[in-house]
Amino acid sequence: MPYEPPTHRVERSLRATTDARVVAGIDEVGRGAWAGPVTVCAAITGLRRAPEGLTDSKLLTPKRRTALAGVLEKWVSAHALGHSSPHEIDELGMTAALRLAAVRALSALPVQPDAVILDGKHNYLGAPWRVRTVIKGDQSCISVAAASVIAKVRRDAMMAELGVDCPDFGFTANAGYPSPVHRAALEELGPTAHHRMSWAYWEALPRWRHLRLKRAVAGDPELESGGQLGFDF
C-alpha cells in the first residue's frame, strides 16, 4: 500500500465548523506496557507543511523516529508532555490515568487550544475540552502524528534511563512492554518500583501473584482483561 502522508484536513474542519483557531493533536504511548508511565504528548502545528516522512511513530524505524522527533520538536508551534505513573495507573485505572496525563500535557502548553484532536475512537479527555476523536489519527492528522513521534521517543528515552538500575528487564529494548527478556526477569526477580501492580499478567506468575494489587475502582477492562503474559510476544 502506498504511503499517504498525514494532512491538515481535520484541523481545517475544526477551524471551519467550531471557530477553533488553535488546535492541538494528542497521542499516547505506554498504554499496553507492563512497566513505566503512560505518556501523552500534545502538539500544536498550525497549518504549515509537515516535515517529510511524518507518520505514526509505530510505522517508523527507531533510527528514523529519533531523527524525526528532533526535527519535530523544533518545527511544531508548541508541544508538551504529561505522564501518569504506574502508581496512578494502579490507583485510578488506565482511562482516568490517560486523562490525567493528557490534562497535564495540555496544561503545560504555552497557549491553551480551542479544540483537541484525540487519536482513537474513545474520548478519554472529556469536558471542558472540545474534542474530535479520529481513528488512526496518528496516520492521518499532522498534529497527532507529530505528537505520536515525540511521545514515543521521549518515553523510550525515559524507560532506558529507568533501566539503568534494573538492567535484567531490558527496558532499553522493550520500553517496559511485554517481551521474552522482560517476562523471564519478572519470573526470576519479581517486580520493580516501575511495574504496574494491578495488571492481570501477575496471575500467570505463581511466585509473585500474591503481590497483585486489587484496585478500589473496578470496571476498567484494560486492567481486568489486558496485560496477560504472552500478550504481544
C-alpha positions in Angstrom: 0.0 0.0 0.0 1.5 3.4 -1.0 2.4 5.8 1.8 -0.2 8.5 2.3 1.2 11.4 4.4 -1.0 12.9 7.1 -2.8 16.1 6.3 -4.5 19.1 8.0 -7.9 18.0 6.9 -9.3 17.6 10.4 -7.6 20.7 11.7 -9.1 22.7 8.9 -12.5 21.1 9.6 -12.4 22.2 13.2 -11.5 25.7 12.3 -14.4 25.9 9.8 -17.0 24.3 12.0 -16.1 25.4 15.5 -14.2 28.6 15.0 -11.2 27.0 16.7 -8.1 28.9 15.9 -5.6 26.8 18.0 -5.9 23.0 17.6 -3.7 20.5 19.4 -3.2 16.9 18.4 -2.8 14.3 21.2 -1.4 10.8 21.2 -0.3 8.5 23.9 2.3 5.8 24.4 2.7 3.2 27.1 -0.9 2.1 27.4 -0.1 -1.6 26.9 3.2 -1.7 28.8 3.8 -3.7 32.0 6.1 -1.1 33.4 6.7 2.6 33.3 4.3 5.6 32.9 1.7 6.2 30.3 2.8 9.3 28.4 0.7 11.8 26.4 2.0 14.4 24.0 0.0 17.4 23.0 1.3 19.2 19.8 0.2 22.4 18.1 1.4 22.6 14.5 -0.7 25.3 12.8 -1.2 24.6 9.1 2.4 24.6 8.0 3.7 21.8 5.7 4.9 18.9 7.8 8.5 17.5 7.7 9.0 14.8 5.1 8.3 11.3 6.3 6.0 12.2 9.1 3.6 9.4 10.1 2.5 7.2 13.0 5.5 6.5 15.2 4.9 2.8 15.0 5.5 2.8 11.3 9.0 4.3 11.6 12.3 2.6 12.4 13.8 3.6 15.7 16.6 5.5 13.9 14.2 7.4 11.7 11.8 8.0 14.6 14.5 9.5 16.8 15.8 11.7 14.0 12.3 12.9 13.1 11.5 13.7 16.7 14.5 16.1 16.9 13.2 17.9 13.8 9.6 17.9 15.1 10.4 19.4 18.5 11.8 22.5 16.7 9.2 22.5 13.9 5.9 22.4 15.9 4.5 25.7 17.2 4.4 24.2 20.7 4.3 20.8 22.4 4.2 19.4 25.9 4.2 16.0 27.6 2.2 14.7 30.5 2.8 11.4 32.4 0.8 9.2 34.7 2.9 7.0 36.9 2.5 3.2 37.5 1.1 4.0 40.9 -1.5 6.4 39.4 -2.4 3.8 36.8 -2.9 1.2 39.6 -4.9 3.6 41.7 -7.1 5.2 39.0 -7.3 2.7 36.2 -6.0 3.3 32.7 -8.8 5.6 31.4 -8.5 8.0 34.3 -4.7 7.9 34.1 -4.8 8.7 30.4 -7.0 11.7 31.1 -4.7 12.9 33.9 -1.6 12.6 31.6 -3.5 14.4 28.8 -4.6 17.3 31.1 -1.0 17.6 32.3 0.2 17.9 28.8 -2.4 20.4 27.7 -1.9 22.5 30.8 1.8 22.7 30.1 1.3 24.2 26.6 2.1 27.9 26.4 -1.3 28.5 24.9 -4.5 26.6 25.6 -6.0 25.0 22.5 -9.6 25.8 21.4 -10.0 22.2 20.2 -8.2 18.9 20.5 -7.8 16.0 18.1 -7.6 12.7 20.0 -6.2 9.6 18.4 -8.6 6.7 18.5 -12.4 6.3 18.9 -12.7 6.8 22.7 -12.8 10.3 24.2 -11.0 9.8 27.4 -10.4 13.5 27.9 -14.0 14.8 28.1 -15.2 18.2 29.3 -14.3 21.0 29.4 -12.2 20.2 26.4 -13.7 20.4 22.9 -12.6 17.0 21.4 -12.6 15.4 18.0 -11.7 11.7 18.0 -10.1 10.3 14.9 -9.4 6.6 14.4 -5.8 6.2 13.2 -5.4 9.9 13.7 -1.7 9.2 14.2 -1.5 8.3 10.5 -4.0 10.9 9.0 -3.6 14.1 11.1 -0.4 16.0 11.1 -0.7 17.3 14.7 -1.5 13.8 16.0 1.3 12.2 14.0 3.8 14.7 15.4 2.6 14.1 18.9 2.9 10.3 18.4 6.5 10.5 17.3 7.6 12.9 20.1 5.8 10.9 22.8 7.3 7.6 21.7 10.9 8.9 21.5 10.7 10.7 24.8 9.1 7.8 26.7 11.6 5.3 25.2 14.4 7.5 26.5 12.8 7.7 29.9 12.5 3.9 30.0 16.1 3.5 29.0 17.1 5.7 32.0 14.9 3.7 34.3 16.5 0.5 33.0 20.0 1.5 34.2 19.1 0.5 37.7 17.4 -2.8 36.7 19.2 -4.0 33.5 17.8 -7.5 33.6 14.4 -6.3 32.4 15.6 -5.0 29.1 13.8 -1.6 29.3 16.1 -0.1 26.8 14.9 -2.5 24.1 11.3 -3.2 25.2 10.4 0.2 26.9 8.5 -1.7 29.5 6.3 -3.6 27.1 6.0 -7.4 27.1 9.0 -9.3 25.7 10.7 -12.6 26.5 13.5 -10.9 28.4 11.0 -8.9 30.4 9.0 -12.0 31.2 12.0 -14.0 32.3 13.2 -11.2 34.6 9.8 -10.9 36.2 9.6 -14.7 36.8 13.1 -14.7 38.4 13.3 -11.4 40.2 9.7 -10.1 40.7 8.6 -6.6 40.2 10.5 -3.3 40.3 9.2 0.0 41.6 8.3 0.8 37.9 5.8 -2.1 37.4 2.1 -1.8 37.2 0.9 -4.0 40.1 -2.8 -4.2 39.4 -2.5 -5.8 35.9 -3.7 -9.3 35.1 -0.4 -10.7 34.0 0.6 -11.2 37.6 -1.9 -14.0 37.8 0.3 -16.0 35.4 3.3 -15.6 37.7 2.7 -18.0 40.6 5.7 -16.9 42.6 4.6 -13.3 42.6 0.8 -13.3 42.1 0.2 -12.5 45.8 1.7 -9.1 45.1 -1.0 -8.1 42.7 -3.0 -5.1 43.9 -6.7 -5.1 44.0 -7.9 -1.8 42.7 -10.6 0.1 44.6 -12.1 1.3 41.3 -13.5 -1.6 39.4 -14.6 -1.9 35.8 -11.5 -0.9 33.8 -11.3 -3.5 31.0 -7.7 -2.5 30.2 -6.6 -3.8 33.6 -9.1 -6.7 34.1 -8.6 -8.4 30.8 -5.4 -6.9 29.4 -1.8 -7.3 30.3 -1.7 -11.1 30.2 1.5 -13.0 29.9 2.0 -13.9 26.3 0.3 -10.8 25.0 2.4 -9.0 22.3 5.2 -11.6 22.4 
